[in-house]
Structure formats: C-alpha cells, structure tokens
Amino acid sequence: MCLAFACFFSALSYAQATATSAVSSYVDWPPSILKPLALVRDNPQQVIDDSLPQLTKITDPVVKAGRYFIISRAYSSLMLHEKALTFSNQGLSLLSYDEQPWLHSYLELARAEALKGLGRAREGEHEVAKAIRWAERNQSNELLVYAYSVAGYMRLTLSETDEALSSFQKGYRLAEETSLRLSPADFSGMIALVYEYRDEPSLAIPYFEEAQTYYRQTDQRLELANTLFGLGRSHLKLEHTEKGLQLLVESARLALDIQDIQGAAYSYQQISEQLIKAGQLEEAKSYLDDALQLFEDAQNPYQQIGVLLLQARISLIESNHENALSLIKAAEGIAQGDAFLPHQIQINHLKAEAFAARNDYEDAYTLLLAMHDDEQRLQREKNSQRLMKLKTAFDTEKQRTQNALLQEQNLRQQAELEQEREQQRYTAIVVSLLLVISLLLLWQHRISKRHQIRLESLANHDGLTGLLTRRKTLEDTEQQLNLAHRHDEDISLAVLDLDYFKQINDQHGHQAGDDVLKSFAALARQTFRSTDILGRVGGEEFLFVFPHTSVEDARKLLLRFSESVKDIPAMINREALTLSVSIGLISGEQAKTPSALMALADEALYEAKEAGRDRIRIYNGQLHVKDAVR
C-alpha cells in the first residue's frame, strides 16, 4: 500500500474506449477481455487464477496481448512487480506499436508501472510520455487518465512531488469533465498519497475520505483496502491511535479476503510500529518477520527497507548494536539510486544513531555531515508552502469549472466571469513562467555545483588508486604539521615503496601492476583512520601522515599493515606474485616542513631497501633505528 501499493489506477483495468479505427482494429477491448479487466478492481488474484490457464488456448495476438495486459495489471495490484514486468514484456513481444498503438501504449504503461514498483522508475519515463502524446492526439481519454496516473506514481516514487501532484490533478479534472471509468474519487486517493508522502496527514485525510466513501458505495474491495490503509496511517501520524488501528485492521481483513497477502503485510508493518511505541517488542518482531518475508517474495524494495529499519530500531532499543548495524547494512544494499533518496536519508540517520549508541561518535558525526546535502535536497522537495500554493491553484481551477457551467444560464454573468477567467489565466501564465525560470536556475546551480565537486575530486585524488595526489598530500601535510608544531602534538610521517614493483609490471603486465596499486590503496583506506593523510606521490611510492600519533604507535600500525600487504596477491587472484613494502618512518618533530621530513624519511626508506627490503626504518636524528617487518 502507500507508495508501492498505489493501485488506484487499477480502475484503468476497464480501459481503452475511444481509439480510432483508423489506427487499430479495435475501438474498445474485445468482450473476452472486458469482464476480467473489471474484476481486477475487486479480486486481482482471481483474475490471475482464471487467466493463466486460458493463455495457451488464445491464438489471436491482439486478444492474447490484452490478456497479458490484465495479468500484468493484476500482479501490480498485488505488488508482485517482477511478475507484472514479465507479463507486460510478453504482451509487447506479440505486436508492434505501428500495428496497435493504443494496446501497445497500454502494455508500455503496465510495464512502466512494474518498473516503478521495482525501484526502476526512470526506465519507463519515455514510454509514459509517448503514451500521453498519443492519447492526447487521438482524444483517447481512457488511455490518457491511465497515463496520468502512472506518470504521477512514477514522479512520486522519484520524490518529485510537485510533478506527481500536477499529473494527478490533470487526471482529476479529466475524470470530472468526462464520464470515464476512472472517477474523480480515484484521483482523490492518488492526491491523498502525495500529501501523505509529504508528511502532511491533515491535508491527506479529506482526499482519502472522499475515495473511501466512493469505494464503499461501489463495493470495490481492493481500492477500499488500500484507501483504508492510507487513511489509517494518516490518523496515526496525527496520534489518533485508536481510529488509526481500527482502519488498519479493517484494511488487513479486506486484503486477506481478496488474497492480497502483501497488502495485509503493509498493515502488519504499520501495526508493528504502534507495538514498538507501546513497548511490545516481541509481538512487533513477529509481525515484522512475516512482513519482511512477504515483501522479499514480492521483490518490493521500498517496504523491505522499511521493515529492516524497524527491526534495526528494535535492536537499538534492546542495545543490540551490532545486529542493528547488520540490518541497516542490508537496507543500504537495497536502497540504490535516486528513487531511494528519502530511504537513504532514513538509513543514514538510524546508522548514525547506532554509531553513537556504541560510542563511535566520530563515525556518527562524519556520517551526519556526509548526508547534509541529501537532506537539504529532500527538504526543498518538502516545502509545504509550495504544495499549499498548488492546492489553492487546484481548488481555484475546480471552482472555475463549476462557474463555467453556471454561466450558460446568464449571459451577463458569463461575460463578467469570462473577463475574470482571462485575468486569472494571464496570472497563471506569468506564475508558470516564473516557476519555469526558477526551476531552470535551480537546475543550472545544481549542475554547476556537481561539476565543481567533480573537478575538485579529479584535482585532489589520484585517478588509479583514489588516494590523494602528491600536491594535495603535501598541502594537507603542511597544514597538519603546522598545527602539531603549534600545539606541541605528535605527528608521524611515513614514505612507503612497493618492493620490486618494476618486476611485477615487466613479468606480469601493467594490468597486474594496476591491480596491485588499487588493492594496496583500498587496504590502506580500510586499515587507517579517516583523519590520516594517505597519498600517492610517485609510481609505486606513497606518503602516509598520521596526526596525533607517535612514531612508536605509527610503527605498530604500519607493521600490521605491511603484513596485510603480503595477502594482496591472493586477494586479486594472482598468487604467483610476491609482494612486500619497505617503509621509512619519521617523527614530525625532526623538521619544520613536509619536504624536509619527506627527504629524511626517504633516507630511512633507502636504508630499509639496502637492508633487504620488507622492513621499517625509523629516522631518529643521526641514527636510523631498524625494525624488521619479517
């Protein structure tokens, strides 16, 4: 339910009535398709059970493609999006766009809906836009409202709430102006989802109520279950706990009646959140385990993330920090791509909380800083004032349409209202132009900022290893060295050189050399602190700087690291290689500048190589104290 359950446009399962016979052999769905299409609104599982056995008996490719469409729609209604994608693709393989543009458009929209449910909304954008253009040109209103609903849900999935609301409002107006199988109440439910997504439950409830009344009157159980779920969530957000739970229980009961098991799982998830708040953790765990299994079976990434985060929350309450981090990591593995930006922010917040709970305050702070830009980006999307303006414009447009009908009764009033409408229309154009200009400026700013960040990264990081460049390494080292001298703090500097690296390139090829360098850099990032300076200053030569670290402590760290370096050939499946590293180490108190320190560390490195390599030499005044790595 909620975003992923968004099946209000299963009303379009009745679909397509007005495509012209000039471009299609059908002006409507054939009779063999109409009945199961209607049933998708009430019992999609029955549609699937009845339709699958009939596929082998159908020979007409158009009728068969239509059957694939309703099966895809039924699976989407049950949130089984992988299966929905399979059947929409099979339907598309039976016909071309030129032969049956209206039916091909329906199947493309069903495919886009399935992709949206799988977290791949961007892949269906072109097909949805093409379907809208065809429907507008051919005045196919049934197809057009279906396309508006799919476009709205795709935008909502991508957190583009203004665009989602605009699509749903277009569908509402079209359904209101024309007698279609998709009613204004259906689009009320969709509009309510936008407000619910934006965490504005008081605005969502009136639209949910309108949809609920309609579905009860028409006995459409699937849509009613979905609407009750959204309505229950909104009441819970407003702390109307008793009413919210009643609505969720009724939604789960209806979902089970029509075998919408995943729909019931959504309700279980919401109920479990209330149990967590009430401290009933064991009971909540049981609900969440069942819900996660169902969402995994349905390949529903959005709800898998939600359940995993709730389970992690319970682990944090129980002070089981490692289990919480394991669950958060599982959620991170799912939340990939722009469509998951809100989920990524939720994951990072909970992850920072888990770090703090186990006293890893530095990691928690670093994570909070890293996700600051994402939060700002999402917050701009959540500007309630912009949505309020859109709501006001929508209500004004709705009232204007009603006034237009009354103008036919009075010519004088018609002239006055027409003048007012022209003035409002002019204002709307001006506002729209200003909005477009603002969006273009914002887009240009974001592109420039991303380009600047990319250029800085290319300038400061080595292209092969990802470590700092020589220039950036020396620049950061000078800053840390000055601080250490000013505050009389420890700092250590090490020059590292991979032993016999030229032989690796000569005997095994430059690709093997590149693999060694990249693995060496990755191992360094894993081993040392994020505050340490790790740079590549030559082909196989590296400079590592350790602020607030004595030479002895640095020696221990480097000793362990140098032992790990020997395992790199096995890590990159090149067991024939032998790899070791020689190191020259020096305390920051031995010189005032990075270049001077580096020169002295180079002397220690030279002695380490002269002594047989695979070892550390520490520069200490006139003495070079030897530490054998082996």
N, C-alpha and C positions, 0 to 999 in steps of 0.2 A: 504494500500500500504506500501511502505518502508519495514520494517522488517515483520510486520504481514501480509501485503498484498502479501508477497512473493509467488506468484503463477506461477512463470516462469515454474516450473516443471509440470504445467498442461499439458505441451506437452506430458507428460507421460500418459495422458489420452488416447492416442492411444495404448499404452503399449503392452508388452509381445509378442515377436515373436519367441523366439528361445528355449523355454523349451523343453526338450527331451520327447518323447512319452513314454519312459520307466518309468517316474515318474508321468505322467499326461495324461489324456485322451485328452487334447488339446495341440496342438503345437502353437496355437495362440488364440486370443479371438474369440468366435463364431461370425458369421456375425451380429446377432441381437444386439451385444454389440459394434461393431466397429464404426457404424455411430454416436451414441450418445457420444462415447468416443471422437471422432474427434470434435464434436460440443462444448465440454467443453472448448476448447481453445478460442471459439468465443462468446458463449452465454450460460453461465452455468445456468442461470435462466430458459431458455427454456428447457434445459436438465432435470432439476428438474420437471418442469410442465408436460413434456411428460412422464417421467419415473415413477413418483409416482403412477399414475393410473394403470400402467401395472404390478405392483408387485404382485397383487392378482391373476393374470392370469398365472404367471410363475410357473411351477411345477418342472422343472429341478433344483436341488440345486446349481449346478455349474453356470448355467446361471443366477439364481437369485442372487447368491453371487456376480457375476460380475456386475449385475445391482446395488446392494448395493454399490459396489466399486465406480461406476461412480457417483452415487448420493452423496456419501461422498466427492468425489473429487470436485464435483460442489459446494457443500456447503463450502468447504475450499476455493475455488476460490472466493466466495462471502464473505469470512471471517466470516461465520456463523459456528464457530468451534464446538460448543456444538452439533448442529445437525449433523455435519460431524462425530463426535465421535460416536453418537448414531447409525448411519447407518453403519459405519465400524464395530462396535461391532456386529450388527445384521448379517452382512455378515460372520464374523468369526464364529458365532454360527452355521452356516449351514454346515461347513466342517472342517476336521482336517488337520493338517499340513502333515501327512503321506499320505493322500489321494490326496491332491492337493497342493504340496509345493509352486509352482510358484504363484498360485492365493492366497493362504494363505499369502504369503510374500507380495503381492501387498496390501492386506487388512491390514496387520500389518503396512506397511508403511503409508497407508492412516490414520490409527489410530494414528501413531506417529506424523503425520503432524497436526492432530486435537489437540492432546495433546500439541504440541508446541504452537499452537495458543491460547490455554487456559492458558499458563504460566506454563505448567507441562512437560517441555521438557525432564527432567531426566527420566520420567516414560517410555519413548519409546526407550531409548538407546539400550537395549538388543535386541529388535526386529529388529531395524535397522541394527545392527551388524550381526545378524543372516541372514537377507535378503542379505546383501553384500556377506557373505561367500557362501551362496547357489548359488547366481548368478555367482560368480567367478568360483566355481567348475563346474557348468553346462554351462558356457560360454553364459549365458543369458544377452546379452549386454543391451537390452531394460530395463530389470529389474534393471541392475546394475547402469545405468545412473540415473534412478529414485531414487534408494537408495542413490547414491552420492549426489543428490540434497537435499533429505530430511535430510541426515546427515549434510550437510553444513548449512542448515537453522536452525537445532537444535543447532549446535555449535554457530551460530551467535546469536541466542536467548539467549544463556548462556554466551555471551561475550567472547567466546573462538575463537577469530577471526583468529588466525593462523590455527587452525584446520578446521574452516569453509572454508578458502581460499584454503587449501590443498584439501578438498573434491571437491570444485567447479573446481579446476584445473584438477583433475583426470577426472571429467565428461567432461570438455572441450576437453582434449586430446582424450578420448574415442570417443566422438562425431565427432572429427576431423578425426580420423583414420578409423572409421567405418561409413557406411551410416546408420544412425539411424533416428528415427522420432524426436528425440530431437537434435537440431542443436547446433553447437558451439556458435551461436549468443544467444541462450537461456542461456547458461552458462556465456556469456559475461555480460548479465544483472545481473546474480547472483553475479559475481565477482565485478561488479559495486556497488552492495549493501554493500559488505564488506568495500570498500573504503568510501562509504557514511556514513556507521555506524562509521567508524574511523575518521569521520570529515575531510576527505581528498577529497573534491569535485573535485579538478583539476585532480586527478587520476581516479575518478569515471566517469567523463564525457565521455572520449573516449570509454569506455566499454558500457555505456548507448547509445551512438550514434550508435555503431555497432548493438546493439539489436534493436534500433528504426528503422534503415534502413531495417533490415530483416522483422520486423513485418509490416511495411508499404507495403513492396513488397508482402508479403503473406496474407495481409488483416486479420491479427489476432488481433481483436479489444481489447480483454481483456488484452493480453500481451502488446499491444501498449499503452493502457491507463495506465497500471502500470509503463511502462518504461518512459512515458512522465512525470508521477508524480515524479519519482526519478530524472529524468533529470532536471525538473523544480526546485526541491529542491536544487540540486547541484548548479544551476546557481544563485539561491537566496543567497546561502551561499557565493558565490563569488561576491555578490552585483550586479549581472546582473539582476536588479529588473524587468525591462520591459519584457525581454525574459523569465525569470522565471515565471512571472504571466501569460504570453501567454500560456506557456506549461501547467500550472496547469489548466487554463480554458479549454483548449482542452482536457486534461485528464478527467476533470469532465464531459464534454459533452459526451465523448465516454462512460464513466461509466454509465451515465444515459441512453444512447441509448441501452445498453445491460442489463439494470435493476440492475446494480451493485451499489445500493444506498450507501452502506457503502464505496465503492471506491470513490464515489463523496464526501462523508463526509471527507475523508482524504484530498482531495483538498480544501474543505471548511476550514478545520483546518489550512492548510498552508496559505491560502489567509487571514484568520483572523489574523495570525501573522504579515503579512505585514500591515494590517489595524491598528493594535496596534502600530506598529512603526510609522505609519503616524498620530497617534493621533485620529483615527476614532473609538473610543471605543464602542459606542453604536452599530454601524454596526458590529463590531467584536463580540460583545456579541451575536447577533442574529445568526451569523454563528456558534459560539461555542455551543450554546444551542441545535441547530439542530444536530450538530456532536455528542455531548455527548449522546443524546437520541438514535441515531443510533448505537453508539458503545456499549451502555448498552444493547440494544436489541440483539446485536450480541455477547454479553459476550466477548468483546475484551478488556482485562485488560490493555494492553500496551497503547492503544490510549485513553482509559478512563483517565488514569493518565496524559497523555499529555494535554488533554483538560482541566482537572481540574486545572493543574498548570497554563495554560494560563488564565483561569478565575481568579485564585488567583493573577496572575500578574496584571490583570486589577484592581482588588480590591485594591492592594497596590498602584497602580498609583492614584487611587481615594481616598487614605488614609483610606479606609475601612479595617482596620487591622484585626478586629475580623472575618469578613466574609472571608478574605484571609486565616486566620488560620483554619477556618472551612473547606474550600475547600482543604487545604493542608492535614488536618486530613483525609478527605475522600480518598485522593490519597494514604496516608500512609496505610489505611486499605486494599487497593488493592495490593500494592507493597510488597508482602511477598515472600521470597525465593531467592535463588541465581540468578535466571533468571532476577530479578528486580534490581540487584546491581546498574547499571547506573541510573535507575529511583530513587532509594533510595538516591543516592548522589544528584541528581537534587532537590528532595523533601527537603532534609536537607538544601541545600543552600538557597532555597527560604524561608524555615521556619526560618532560622537564620536571613535572611533579614527582615522578618516580625517582629521577636522579636526586632531587632534593630530599626525598624521603629516606634515601640511603646515604645521605650526607655528601653526595657528589655535586656540591654547589657550583663548582666551576663549570662542569658539563651542562648543568641546568641553565646557568646564565648564558653560556655560549649558544645553546640551542634557542633560547628565547630571543637573543639578538639576531640569530640567523633567520628566524621566521617573522621578523618585524615587517619586512617588505610585503610578505604574503598577507599578513593581517591588514595592512593598510590598503592593499589592493581589494581585499574582500570587503573591508569596511566601506569603501566607496560604493560598492555594489549594494550595501545595506543602508543607504541613506534614505531614511523614511520620508524625508521631505520630498524627494523626487517621486517616490511612489504615491504620496498623497496628491501631488500635482497631477499625476497620471490618472488617479482615481477621480479627482474632481473633473478633469477633462472628459473622462469616460462618462461620468454621470450627466455632465452638461450635454454631451452628444446624444445620450439616450433621451434626455428631456426634449432636445431639439427635434428629434424624430417624432416624438409624440405630438409636439406642437404642429409639425408639418401636416399631420393627419387632420387636425382641427382647423387648419387654415382653409380647407376646402369648403367649410360651412360659412365662411365670412370673407368676402373679397377684400374688404377694407383691412381686416386683421391680417390677411395674407400679405398685403403689401408692407405693412409695418414689420411683420415677423421676417419677411424676406430681406428687408433692409438690415434688420438686426443680425440675421444669419450671415449676410455678406460681410458685415463688420467683424463678426466673430471668426469667420473663415479667414479674413485677412490677418487677424491677430494670430490665428493658429499657424498660418504660413510663416509669419515673422518669427514666432516662437520656435517653429520647426527648423527654420534656417539657422537661428541662433544655437539651437541644440546641436545641429549637424556641425556647425563651425566649432563649437566647444568640444564635441567628440573628436573631431579631426585634430584639434590642437592637443587634446589629451593623448590621442594615439601617437602623434608625432613626438610628444615629450617622452612617452614610454619607449618608443623605438630608439630615440637618441640616447636615453639612459642605458638601455640594454647594450647598445653599440659601444658606449663609453666603458661599461663594465667589461665587455669582451676585449676591447683594446687594452685595458689595464691588465687584464689577466694574461693576454698574449705577451705583453711587455715584461711582466714580472715573473712568469713561470716558464720553465724550460718545456719546449714542445714535446719532447720524448718522454721525460720522466715525471713531469708535473711538479718537480721541485723548483725552488726559487732560482732565478738566473743569477749569474755572477754579480751583475750590477745591483740587483735587489738584495742579494745576500749581504754584500759589503755595506750597503746603505743601512739595512736593519741591524747589522752587527755593530756599526759605528754608533747607532742610537742606543743600543743596549749596553755597549761598552762605556759610553759616557755616563749613563745612569749608574752603572756599577761602580765606576770610579767616584762619582759624586757622593753616593750613599755608602761607600765602603762595603759593597756587597760582592759575593763570589760570582765569578763568571768564568766559564771554561770554553776553549776553542779547540776543535779537532779537524785536522786535514786527513782525509781518507783516500786511499788509492787501491783500486782492484788489482790484485796481483796477476801478472801475465795476461792482461786483458787483450793485448795485441794478438797473442797466440789464439785466443778464442775466436777473434774475427778472422784470422788467417786460416785456421784449421776447420772451423765450423760455420763460417759465413757471418756476414754482418747482421743477418736476422737473429742469429743466436746471441750476438753481442747486444742487440737492441732488447731482446727478451730479458737478458741478464740485467741490463741497466734499469729497465722498467720494474722488474721484480725487486731489485735492490732498493729502489726508491719507495716502492709500496711497503716493503718490510720496514724501512726507516720510519715512514709515517705511522705504521702500526705500533712500532716499538717506543718511539719517543713522544714527549708531550707536545700538545698543540702550541705551547708557548716557546718551544725550542725552534731555532732557525736552521732549516735544512736546505742546503743549496748545492747545485751542480756548478762547479767553477771551471771544469775542463772536460775532456772527453770521458775519462773514467775517474776523474778526481772530484771529490766532494768536500764541502766545508760545512761542518755541523757546529753550532754555537749553543751553549746551554746556560741561560741566565739563572742566577741564584743557585749555582751548582759548583761545588768544589771540584778540584781536579780528581780527588780520590773517588768521589761519587760518580763523576763523569767516566772515570776509568772502569768502574764496575758496570755502568750501563753499556759502555762500548764493548766491554769484554763479552757480555751476554749477546750483544748484537752481532759481534763478529763470529760467534759460534753459530748463530742462526743463519748468517750469510752462507755458510757451507751447505745448508739444506736447499739453497735456491735451485741448483741443477735438478734435483728431484721434483721440486715444485713446478718447474716448467717442462718436465718430461725430457730432460736432456742429461740423463745420468752419466753420459760419457764425459761430461765436463767436470773439472775440479776447480773450485772457486774459493778464494780467501781474500782477506783485505788487510792491508797494512795501514797503521794509524800513527800520526804524530799529534800529541796532545800537549796543550799548554794552558796555564792559568792566565786570566786576563790581567793580573797584576804585573806581568812580566814586560808589558809595553803599553803605550798610550793609544796606539792607532791600530785598526784592523790589519792594515797592510804589514805593519811591523810584526804583529802577532802571527800573522799567516806565514811570514818569512821564517820566523823561528820555529813554528810548527812544521814547516817544510823541512827544516834541518832535522827535526826529530823523526819525521817520516822517512827521510833519506837514510838515517841510521837504522830504522826498523827494516828497511829493504836490504841494506847492506848486511844486517844480522841474519838474514834468511827469510824475510817477509813473514806474513801471517802473525803479526805481533804488534804490540803498542809500545811506543817510546814516549816518555813524558819529558818535556823540556823544563829544566829547573836551573836557571842561571847558567853557569858554565858546565853543569852536569846534565847528563841525559840518563835518566833512571830507566832501566829496561823492565818491561812487563811482558813476558811471553804469552801469546794467546793460546798456544797449544799447551 
